[in-house]
């Protein structure tokens, strides 16, 4: 096995150093992207929580309306029953 020349060794070390620096830069960019995504997910989660609250309110109102319609249905049945007796 031959020993690399000093200039080849220096070039190889320099290339490896450049590769390591490039990897650090990629990791830093990935970290920034992940941070932005996390922030956006937090915003979206907050909006979904608000929408969930509003849907719960709407569900409550629909339940009230359903109850009132049931009452009206009962009253209408009573009116029709009375009309049928005539």
C-alpha positions in Angstrom: 0.0 0.0 0.0 1.4 3.4 -1.0 1.4 6.4 1.3 -0.4 9.4 0.0 1.8 12.4 -0.8 1.6 15.3 1.7 -0.2 17.5 -0.8 -2.8 14.8 -1.5 -3.3 14.3 2.2 -3.8 18.0 2.8 -6.3 18.2 -0.1 -8.2 15.2 1.3 -8.3 16.8 4.8 -9.5 20.1 3.3 -12.2 18.3 1.3 -13.4 16.5 4.4 -13.4 19.8 6.4 -15.5 21.3 3.6 -17.9 18.4 3.6 -18.3 18.7 7.4 -19.0 22.4 7.1 -21.5 21.8 4.3 -23.3 19.2 6.5 -23.4 21.7 9.4 -25.0 24.3 7.1 -27.6 21.7 5.9 -28.5 20.8 9.4 -28.8 24.5 10.3 -31.2 25.0 7.4 -33.2 21.9 8.3 -33.4 23.1 11.9 -34.7 26.5 10.7 -37.3 24.9 8.5 -38.4 22.6 11.4 -38.7 25.6 13.7 -40.9 27.5 11.1 -43.0 24.4 10.6 -43.5 23.9 14.4 -44.5 27.6 14.7 -47.0 27.2 11.8 -48.4 24.0 13.4 -48.9 25.8 16.7 -50.8 28.6 14.8 -52.9 26.0 13.0 -53.6 24.2 16.3 -54.7 27.4 17.9 -57.1 28.1 15.0 -58.5 24.5 15.2 -59.1 25.0 18.9 -61.1 28.1 18.2 -63.1 26.4 15.5 -63.7 23.5 17.8 -65.1 25.9 20.4 -67.4 27.5 17.8 -68.6 24.1 16.6 -69.4 23.2 20.2 -71.5 26.4 20.5 -73.3 25.6 17.2 -73.9 22.0 18.4 -75.5 23.4 21.6 -77.7 25.8 19.6 -78.7 23.0 17.2 -79.7 20.8 20.2 -81.8 23.7 21.5 -83.5 24.1 18.1 -84.1 20.3 18.0 -85.8 20.5 21.4 -88.0 23.3 20.3 -88.9 21.5 17.1 -89.8 18.4 19.1 -92.1 20.6 21.2 -93.7 22.1 18.1 -94.1 18.6 16.7 -95.9 17.6 19.8 -98.2 20.6 19.7 -98.9 20.1 16.0 -99.8 16.4 16.7 -102.2 17.7 19.5 -103.8 20.2 17.1 -104.3 17.6 14.4 -105.7 15.1 16.9 -108.2 17.8 18.1 -109.1 18.6 14.5 -109.7 14.9 13.7 -112.2 14.7 16.7 -114.5 17.2 15.1 
